[in-house]
């Protein structure tokens, strides 16, 4: 057996906090821009992620960085890495 375990590359996302009313959970919205393959128009799509915030540091409007990890619940599988810019 080969004992060399390859580490999975951590996918880090950036987004703004939309809601932080849940206990140890925040909702972050990421916006992705891409060119439409047929019409060659710049499109924007947004997705919301539930992010685990252990110390409840982030507030609404903050720019945060988060990454994917093992699932905490049915819909929560992202973890807060750091707060990039505070909204205060």
N, C-alpha and C positions, 0 to 999 in steps of 0.2 A: 504494500500500500504506500501511496505517496502522502507524506505528512505535510507537504507544502500547501497550506490553505490560501487561496487567493482572496484578497480583500476586495469586497464589492466597492465600486466607486460611489461615493456619497453624492447624491444629487441635491444641490443647495438651491433653493428658490427664494425670491424676494417678493414681498407684497406689503400691502397696507392693511392695518387692523380695521375690520369693519365692526366687530362686536367683541366685547370681552365680559359679557354678563354671566357666562357659565362658570362653574367652579373649576379652576385649573385648566380652562379651555378658552381659546380665542378663535375667532374666525378671521382668516386672512384672505384677501383677494389679490390674485395675480393677473396681470394683463399681458397677453402675448400678441405680438404683431407678426404677420406673415403676408406673403403675396399670394393672391388667389391664383391657382394654377391655370385657369382658363382665361379669366378676364384681366389678369395682371394688375389688380387693384390692391392697394394695401388694406388689409383687413385687421381688425382687432377682436380678440375673443378674451373673455374673462372667466376665471374659475375660482371658486371659493374652497378653501381647505380649512378643516378643523385642526388646530395646532395645540399640542399639549404644552401648557405654560405652568411649570411646577410651582414657581414662586409668585405667580400672578403679577409680573412686572409690567407687561405691556398694556397700554391704554388705547382707546379708539383714536385712529389717525396716525399712529406710529408706523414707521417703516421697519419691518422685521425681516430677518433671515431665518429660514427653517429648512429642515431636511427630513427625509423619509426614513422611518425605522419600523420596528415591529409594532403591530396593531395594539392600541390601548383599548379600543372598543370597536363597535361595528363600523363606525365612520371616521374614527380618529386614528391616523397612522403617521402624522407629522409631529416633529418635535422642534421647539424653539431653540435656535442657536444663539442669536444675539439680537439686540435692538439697534438698528442702524441709526435712526433719527427719531428723537422723541418729539411729540407734538406740543410740548409745553411752551 
